[in-house]
Amino acid sequence: MSNIDILFICNYLGESEAGYRRVKYFLEYLRSRGLRTRCIGVIHLTSYGIVRPSKECYQVPLSVSSSSLAFLPINFILSFSIIPLILILKPRIVVVSIPDSHLLLSSYVGNLLVRSRMIIDIRDPQEKLMLISYKKGLSRFVAKAYKLINYSLYKRASAITGTTRTLVEWMAKDIGKQVYLVPNGADLRVFKAIDKREARTKLGLNQGSLLIAYIGLLSSRGYYNILPLLEAIRKIRRKLGIDVKLVVAGPIYDGVVERIINYFKEEMTYMGVLDMKGVVILLSASDIGVIPRVGDAVYDYAIPVKFYEYIATGLPMIVLARKRSELGEVVEKNKLGILCEPQDHICLEKAIKTLATNKDLIDELRKNVLAFKKHVDRRIGAERLLKLIIGLMQDDKLDAQE
């Protein structure tokens, strides 16, 4: 007999992580529907020290956070520490939320041992991204082998889910198996704007500034790049004499970002790592949200969690993304902000200037954002996941009767 119904396994479950927001909401929603749920997270060793998962999740031994493939075998071996937990908990269904997918094989082995079902929840196509990053030599061989192993496990999973329409289509074509859309979103119970003046007072921000918010990780090697944004803000401030500032919250992943923050002290205010309540206050204090994506077409599938949270708090956006990307299409179709190609710095500067000098445009875009808000409720994804889980449980009952 199982001890719990649903066990979520996710590498990144620190409370500032997008993966944690998704898993936390699903845990709470499924509990509200009478299902017994738990989660397993990994303790990370990073260049900035040890990062632990949320206290509500079981913690397993270290995983090394590095872009080097040299650490992949180490993480792969360490991941097998989750198997004893799976044996103890005996879940009916395991949901493995990816990235990182080095937890996949150990989760599958644990599943076999307790005869449970496995749902693979794909937020990023890690294998595809690895093959693009590693183009030759041993690294290329390892990336290909990694993809071969993981795709064989995907095919054996009870079900696969993806967070965006584009991702679902890509993965279904690559794997040769149906992938269900379980979209991301924002918890509309939490992400509700408070009074702007009150929010700025709480954070000590200038009431008269035009504030552009960025929430997320800060890395010189990731797919978010705030440097062009800061350079454009500096030009606007000097040309027009307008007090425009970028307000930022999120973990810093390397020293390059620290130097950028120090160099752009007039253009940027760094608020540190905030919990969800703090993020809501910061977004409420802001006039505009920004998504500073890089231009590689491989990221056309992605709609980041910050997009949903900006919408939930009524923020129009400046979005750097390819117009053919899913994010670009959604923003343009619904008139949620100003879209610029990632390398178009002239467009970016013009967008900031336009919004800084045209409050009516901000108000007009905000109306569109608020009208779109009902589409970003994370409950939509939770309901789809619940439907999928109920179907698998009913299949189990039929198998038992036979």
Buried (B, 14 or more C-beta within 10 A) or exposed (E): EBEBBBBBBBBBBBBBBBBBBBBBBBBBBBBEEEBBBBBBBBBBBEEEEEBBBBEBBBBBEBBBBBEEBEBBEBBBEBBBBBBEBBEEBBBBBBBBBBBBBBBBBBBBBBBEEBEBBBBBBBBBBBBBBBBEEBEEEEBBEBBBEBBEBBBEBBEEBBBBBBBBBBBBBBBBEBBEBEBBBBBBBBBBEBBEBBEBEEBBEBBEBEEEBBBBBBBBBBBBEBBBBBBBBBBBBBBBBEEEEBBBBBBBBBBBBBEBBBEBBEEBEEBBBBBEBBEBEBBBBBBBBBBBBBBBBBBEEBBBBBBBBBBBBBBBBBBBBBBBBBEEBBBBBBBBEBBBBBBBBBEBBEBBBBBBBEBBEEEEEBEEBBEBBBEBBEEBBBBBBBBBBBEBBEEBBEEBEEEEEE
